[in-house]
Amino acid sequence: MRVGVDSGKCFSRAYPIRMTRRDAARSPRTVRWRITAILACAVVAASIVTGVIAAVRPVDSRPVTIAQQDPETGGTAVLASIPFTEAWSRISQADTPFVVTVAGDSTGNAPGEWVDRAFHTLAAEKERPLVIHFWNEETHKYDLVSRANSDAEGAPIVVWNGSASGKTAAYSLKHIDLLVPEQPDAVIINHGLNNVRNPDSAAPQIQAFVRAVDERWEETIGYAVILENPRFDRWKEPFEDVVSNVTDWAQPLSNVLLINVYEAYLDSENLDQLLFDDRLHPNTAGSQFTAQVVLTAIQDAS
C-alpha cells in the first residue's frame, strides 16, 4: 500500500521559503504571516503522513526472541523466530511432512552436491521418504524433482533447494515468493562466497532474507546460517572478511544455528583433496565433507 499526502493544498511540490519581489512590496506583517502559514502546512502534512503510516502498520504483537544491531543501518533488527533446535525437533513427527528450504549458491545447487547428499543421508537415517526440489536460476523456478526412499513409511522430508549458481542472499530475497513456496520448518542459508566484491553486504543481505521469511509466517521457523568453505583464489582475503561479517552478525543470535563449515575445512588434514582445481568449489569429496559437517552440527545442537 502506498501512502501519500496531497501537498498541493498547502504548497506546490517543495515550496521554497524565500522572499520574492512581490513579498517585498507587502508589509512585514503580511510576509511573516505567509511564512508562518507555509511552515504550518508542512507540519500538518508531516503529521498526516505519520498518522496514516501508524494506521496502516499494525503493531507487531509477536513475542520478541532476540534483538540484534542491524549491521547495515545501525538500527535494531528483531528476529521473532524460535530456536533452530526447537524447530528441527519436529522432524521426529514422522506422520507430518518436515519441510526445509535451502537458500544458497553453486556449492549445493546440483544433484550430488552437499544439499542432495545431506538430505539423502538424513532420510535414510530417519527411514522416511525424501523429495528434493531443485531451483533453476535461468527460469527462476523449481523444475527438477528428485525422490528417494519412496517405499519408506511416514510423511516425507521435503527440501526446497533454492541454491543458485553465482548468487547472493539478495537474489534469494528477490525471488522469495517462488523460492519459499510453502511454510518451512527450517531454513538453511548457505550464502557468502559470492559477496566477495562487497564483503560487508553479506550479513545485511542474509538478515533481510531471514526477516522477509519471518514476516510471512508465525514464529515457528528455525534458521541456520552456514559459514561456507574457504576459497584460495584471488578472492581469498575478501572472503575472509565475508566470514567475519556473517559471524559478527549471527554469533550473538541465540536462536540462529551458526554452522562453521569454513573452520572445518581449514582444520581438515585432507583440505587439498576437498576442492576442485579452481580452489573454490567443493569436489565430490568436498560435497560429502560439507554435508557431514552440516549434519553433525545440527545433531550436536539438537
C-alpha positions in Angstrom: 0.0 0.0 0.0 1.3 3.4 -0.9 0.7 6.2 1.5 0.7 9.8 0.1 -0.4 13.3 1.0 -1.8 15.8 -1.4 0.6 18.6 -0.6 -0.8 20.8 -3.4 -3.3 22.2 -1.0 -0.6 23.9 1.1 2.2 24.4 -1.4 3.3 23.2 -4.9 5.9 20.4 -4.6 8.7 21.6 -2.3 7.7 25.2 -1.9 10.8 27.3 -1.2 10.5 29.7 1.8 12.1 32.7 0.3 11.0 36.4 -0.2 10.0 37.4 -3.7 9.8 41.0 -5.1 6.1 40.8 -4.6 6.7 39.9 -0.9 9.0 42.8 -0.5 6.2 45.1 -1.6 4.0 43.8 1.2 4.1 44.8 4.8 6.4 42.8 7.1 3.3 41.5 8.9 1.9 40.0 5.7 5.3 38.4 4.9 5.5 36.9 8.4 2.0 35.6 8.0 2.8 33.9 4.7 6.0 32.2 6.1 4.1 31.0 9.2 1.3 29.6 7.1 3.8 27.7 4.9 5.6 26.2 7.9 2.2 25.3 9.5 1.2 23.4 6.4 4.5 21.5 6.4 3.9 20.4 10.0 0.3 19.4 9.2 1.5 17.3 6.2 4.1 15.6 8.3 1.5 14.8 10.9 -0.8 13.4 8.3 1.9 11.1 7.0 2.9 9.9 10.5 -0.7 9.3 11.4 -1.5 7.4 8.2 1.6 5.2 8.5 0.7 4.4 12.1 -2.8 3.5 11.0 -1.7 1.1 8.2 1.1 -0.6 10.1 -0.4 -2.8 12.8 1.6 -3.1 16.0 3.7 -6.4 15.9 2.5 -8.2 18.9 4.6 -11.3 18.3 7.0 -12.3 21.1 10.5 -11.0 20.6 13.1 -13.6 20.9 16.2 -11.5 20.4 17.2 -8.1 19.3 20.4 -7.6 17.4 22.2 -4.5 16.0 21.5 -4.1 12.3 25.0 -4.2 10.6 23.7 -2.1 7.7 21.7 0.7 9.2 22.7 0.6 12.8 19.1 0.1 13.9 17.6 -2.8 15.8 16.8 -5.9 13.8 14.3 -8.2 15.6 14.1 -11.9 14.7 11.0 -13.4 16.2 11.8 -17.0 15.2 12.1 -19.9 17.6 15.4 -21.6 18.3 16.6 -23.7 15.4 16.8 -26.8 17.5 13.2 -26.4 18.6 12.0 -26.2 15.1 14.2 -29.1 13.9 12.8 -31.3 16.6 9.6 -31.6 14.6 11.5 -34.0 12.3 10.7 -36.7 14.9 6.9 -36.3 14.0 7.1 -39.0 11.3 3.4 -38.6 10.4 3.9 -35.0 9.3 5.9 -33.7 6.4 9.1 -32.0 7.5 9.9 -29.1 5.2 13.3 -27.4 4.7 14.2 -24.5 2.5 17.9 -24.1 1.5 18.9 -20.7 0.1 22.4 -20.9 -1.3 24.8 -20.9 -4.2 26.6 -23.2 -6.6 28.2 -25.3 -3.8 24.9 -27.0 -3.3 22.6 -26.4 -6.2 23.1 -29.6 -8.1 22.3 -33.3 -7.5 25.3 -34.9 -5.9 26.4 -31.8 -4.0 26.1 -31.2 -0.3 22.4 -30.4 -0.1 21.5 -33.5 -2.0 23.9 -35.7 -0.1 23.0 -34.3 3.4 19.3 -35.0 3.0 19.7 -38.4 1.3 21.7 -39.3 4.4 19.1 -37.8 6.8 16.2 -39.5 5.1 17.9 -42.9 5.2 18.7 -42.4 8.9 15.1 -41.4 9.7 13.7 -44.1 7.3 11.4 -41.5 5.6 10.6 -40.7 2.0 12.6 -37.8 0.5 11.5 -35.2 -2.0 14.0 -32.6 -3.2 13.1 -29.7 -5.5 16.0 -28.1 -7.4 15.9 -24.4 -8.4 16.7 -23.4 -11.9 18.3 -19.9 -11.9 17.6 -19.5 -15.6 13.9 -19.9 -15.3 13.8 -18.7 -11.7 11.6 -21.6 -10.5 11.8 -25.2 -9.4 11.7 -27.6 -12.3 13.6 -30.7 -11.2 12.4 -33.1 -8.6 14.4 -35.9 -7.0 12.8 -38.7 -4.9 14.3 -41.3 -2.7 13.0 -43.9 -0.1 9.6 -43.8 -1.7 8.7 -47.2 0.0 9.6 -45.9 3.4 6.7 -45.3 5.9 5.7 -41.9 7.2 5.4 -38.5 5.7 8.3 -37.2 3.5 11.1 -34.9 4.2 10.6 -32.2 1.7 13.5 -30.0 0.6 13.1 -26.8 -1.5 16.7 -26.4 -2.6 16.7 -22.8 -3.8 20.5 -22.7 -4.3 21.5 -20.8 -7.4 24.9 -20.6 -9.0 26.7 -17.2 -8.7 24.1 -15.7 -6.5 23.9 -14.0 -3.1 21.2 -13.8 -0.5 19.9 -10.7 -2.3 18.9 -13.0 -5.2 17.1 -15.3 -2.7 15.2 -12.4 -1.4 14.2 -11.1 -4.8 12.6 -14.4 -5.7 11.3 -15.3 -2.2 7.7 -15.8 -3.3 8.7 -18.7 -5.5 11.8 -19.8 -3.7 9.9 -20.4 -0.5 6.6 -21.7 -1.8 5.4 -23.1 1.5 6.0 -22.6 5.2 9.2 -24.4 6.1 10.1 -25.9 9.4 13.7 -24.9 9.0 15.6 -22.6 6.7 19.3 -23.1 6.0 21.2 -20.2 4.4 24.4 -21.0 2.6 25.5 -17.7 1.1 28.7 -15.7 1.2 31.1 -17.0 -1.4 29.6 -14.5 -4.0 29.7 -11.5 -1.7 33.5 -11.0 -2.1 33.2 -7.8 -4.1 31.5 -6.2 -1.1 32.1 -8.3 2.0 30.1 -6.0 4.2 27.0 -6.8 2.2 26.8 -10.5 3.2 25.2 -10.2 6.7 22.7 -7.5 5.8 21.5 -9.5 2.8 21.1 -12.6 4.9 19.3 -10.7 7.6 16.9 -9.2 5.1 16.1 -12.6 3.7 15.5 -14.0 7.2 13.3 -11.1 8.1 11.3 -11.5 4.9 10.6 -15.2 5.6 9.9 -14.4 9.2 7.3 -11.9 8.3 5.3 -14.3 6.1 4.6 -16.9 8.8 4.2 -17.1 12.6 7.4 -17.5 14.6 7.7 -21.3 14.1 10.6 -21.4 11.7 14.2 -22.3 12.7 17.2 -20.7 10.9 20.7 -22.0 10.4 23.4 -20.0 8.7 26.5 -21.7 7.2 29.9 -20.2 7.0 30.9 -21.6 3.7 34.1 -23.4 2.7 37.2 -21.3 2.2 38.4 -20.2 -1.2 42.0 -20.0 -2.2 41.8 -18.0 -5.4 42.4 -14.2 -5.7 39.3 -13.6 -3.6 40.7 -15.4 -0.5 41.1 -12.4 1.7 37.9 -10.7 0.8 36.1 -13.9 1.6 37.7 -14.0 5.0 36.1 -10.6 5.5 32.8 -12.1 4.5 33.2 -14.8 7.1 33.9 -12.2 9.8 30.9 -10.1 8.7 28.5 -13.0 8.8 30.0 -14.4 12.1 29.7 -11.0 13.8 26.0 -10.8 12.9 24.9 -14.4 13.5 27.0 -15.5 16.5 25.1 -13.4 19.1 21.8 -14.6 17.9 20.9 -17.4 20.3 18.0 -18.6 18.1 20.1 -19.0 14.9 22.4 -22.0 14.5 25.8 -21.0 13.0 27.4 -23.9 11.2 31.1 -23.3 10.7 32.0 -25.3 7.5 34.8 -22.7 6.9 36.8 -23.8 10.0 36.1 -27.4 9.4 37.8 -27.2 6.1 40.8 -25.4 7.4 41.1 -28.0 10.2 40.9 -30.9 7.8 44.0 -32.9 7.1 42.8 -33.5 3.6 42.0 -29.9 2.7 43.8 -30.2 -0.7 41.6 -33.0 -1.7 38.3 -31.3 -1.0 38.2 -28.6 -3.7 38.3 -28.6 -7.5 41.3 -27.0 -9.3 39.5 -23.6 -9.2 40.3 -23.7 -5.4 36.8 -22.6 -4.7 34.1 -25.3 -5.4 34.0 -28.5 -3.4 34.6 -31.6 -5.4 32.8 -34.9 -4.7 34.8 -35.5 -1.6 34.3 -31.9 -0.5 30.5 -32.1 -1.1 30.4 -35.2 1.2 32.6 -33.4 3.7 30.3 -30.3 3.8 27.2 -32.5 4.1 28.7 -34.3 7.1 29.7 -31.1 8.8 26.2 -29.7 8.4 24.5 -32.8 9.7 26.9 -33.2 12.6 26.4 -29.5 13.6 22.6 -30.0 13.6 22.9 -33.3 15.5 25.2 -31.8 18.2 22.9 -28.8 18.6 19.8 -30.9 19.0 
